[in-house]
Amino acid sequence: MTQDLLQALALQSQEPAHRRRGRELAAALLRAAGATLDRLAQRLALVEARPMREPVLEFHAEAGAPEGALYVDGHLVGRLEGVQRL
């Protein structure tokens, strides 16, 4: 062993037990968090991204529909007041 390693081990053995336990607990928590993030990243890598497509625009001005309703991908985004047709 090198001199630096021996000195580090000697200093560590002089460290109070509660600090050593705290450091060991923190290290264990960080290892567990890292393993969890690694599993999540592997799972996300398996999910295929949906292909990008153009938004679908709809305009409704017929009887029974809200006058001048403007939809994007099936969601109402606004109304065009006074507009009967596009």
Summary of the structure (lengths in Angstrom):
residues: 86
radius of gyration: 31.3
end to end distance: 82.4
largest distance: 88.9
contacts: 143
relative contact order: 0.08
helix: 49%
strand: 15%
